[in-house]
Amino acid sequence: MTTPEFTAVTAAGGTALILLLLFALLAVVKARRARLEMQAKIDELACRAEQLRLLNRLTFLLAQKTKRRSVVRAATEFFVRYMDSDRAVFWRPDSEGEPEAPWLSFPKDGRPGAPALLPEAHRIILARAAGRGTAPLILLNDSRDQRPQPLNIEDAPAKGFTLYLPLGGSQREGVLEIYSGPEPWGRDRWELLAQLTLEITGALQRARRYEEMREQADLDFVTGLFNHRYMQVCLQRLVSAEAARERPFAMLLMDVDNFKAFNDTYGHFVGDRVLQHIADQLKLMADGEGIVGRFGGDEFIVVLPGHSGEEARAFAQAFQDWLTNYAFKTPTGQSVPIAVSLGLAAFPEDGQQRQELLALADARLYQKKRSRSRAADGDHRGRERSSELGIFGLLDGLLTSIDSKDHYTRAHCESTAEYAVTLAQEIGLSPSAQRTLRLAALLHDVGKICIPDDILRKPGRLTREEFAVIKHHVSIAENLIVDVPNAEEVRKIARHHHEHFDGSGYPDGLQGEEIPFLARLLALSDAFSAMTLNRPYRKSLPRTEAYAELQRVAGAQLDPELVKAFGRVIAAPEGATAAAIAPI
């Protein structure tokens, strides 16, 4: 028989058990909810990590791009490789910021397996509609309504869409056209889109500003043509590229006759207008065929890739025909004829290195100029005018004369000057010292004009007597160098550039710091140029091998500290020295 006490205890136990079960169930529910919340947090963190990975990947790809084409290529590839798109196309803007045409596509058009594009007329409308706004536009491929709609992430589709992303703010940078791929886009991709667009826009803006600055740095302010530095680098690249492809090219150097007298008579403003007229005509004639630059005060250069010497002569004749029928009008209405002398060099028959081609074209130019001067004024007046021709007047004539005896020497002097000035800039010498050094480098071998041809051109080793004759060229140069800026210093450098650091050189057997500093610098540049230029009897050495030879003779023939500094110059890409030429 159950007592009331037992019943009460049983009821209390049942209640406690129920409560325990409820608490246990509640704990299970809470634990499950906590696990679900934790899993959701984990999924969210994983999503954010994936977004961050993709964003970092794009940032890395764009970080080193300094040209818009490189930025666009990286961006279009990114959307296909990392965002599971079928195709990405960039529409470049016109001068008004309006998308005008597809510029780059990934994959490229025509490749097997590349997805089909929308009809071209439809694409143009969509790209321009996106370019005029600030929000992305989306088109659903299977929708009857083929009008684009502003992107709404909340109801964005996973597949079957084409997306148009405007890039830029007040200044349009273009439009990206994105085709969805077989893999669906989740919310994480749509949320990442805005940040990706900002990164691409920023990279395009940086690249555009960089290109604008580079373009300004490469252009001559007066004529709008490429400047001396750019044309030197262009020639170096062209020599290397065309040599690899075994293709010819030709170049023309041009100099306006008596331009100094024109400036003195009518003023520099009118002189600048003459240069601008010539520049405009050269650009018109070379459009699509060649590259035109201003090479000096009154000098122009035209480079014609893929053209032979005969084709370059036809170009020169056409330009001379234009000059014959053209007369420049001064502010007073007076017609003044303009005459231009030209020198031509063709690759590879006239030379296979930039310095050789320039030296030959320059020599031919001034030969034409002097011939014209003598024909017009007689030999006596022609000799008087020769002091106004070229960089050094009479000395330029001496260099041209020795160039006719030994074509290598002129190219060697130009090359030595470039290396010398580059090294001077590397160690921080003043512009004045650089100009003096460049003069000395260009003139250091001018004394060879008095060396007999059979010794100067001898392909083999010189005898002791022949070498004694060669040694005299430094003393001859010292006597010939007159009427140039800082002539005394230039003569001293030219005289001592064959002294050796250990005292074994000539003409005075100076040792170490007894040798003038700029002469030591010239000696190094002279040796390096000699090793890296072709001779009829010897192939040039690669730059690395030539520098190894400089290191071998450091402390004996050459100043060891300058050899170390020159190593930093050698580390720069070949052709970079062209930018270092200091004006005289």
Secondary structure, 3 states (H helix, E strand, C coil): CCCHHHHHHHHHHHHHHHHHHHHHHHHHHHHHHHHHHHHHHHHHHHHHHHHHHHHHHHHHHHHCCCCHHHHHHHHHHHHHHCCCEEEEEEEEECCCCCEEEEEEEECCCCCCCCCCCCCHHHHHHHHHHHHHCCCCEEEECCCCCCCCEECCHHHCCCCCEEEEEEEECCCEEEEEEEEECCCCCCHHHHHHHHHHHHHHHHHHHHHHHHHHHHHHHHECCCCCCECHHHHHHHHHHHHHHHHHHCCCEEEEEEEECCHHHHHHHHCHHHHHHHHHHHHHHHHHHHCCCCEEEECCCCEEEEEEECCCHHHHHHHHHHHHHHHHCCEEECCCCCEEECCEEEEEEEECCCCCCHHHHHHHHHHHHHHHHHHHHHHHHHHHHHHHHHHHCCCCCHHHHHHHHHHHHCHHHHHHHHHHHHHHHHHHHHCCCCHHHHHHHHHHHHHCCHHHHHCCHHHHCCCCCCCHHHHHHHHCHHHHHHHHCCCCCCHHHHHHHHHHCCCCCCCCCCCCCCCHHHCCHHHHHHHHHHHHHHHHCCECCECCCCHHHHHHHHHHCECCCECHHHHHHHHHHHHCCCCHHHHHCCCC
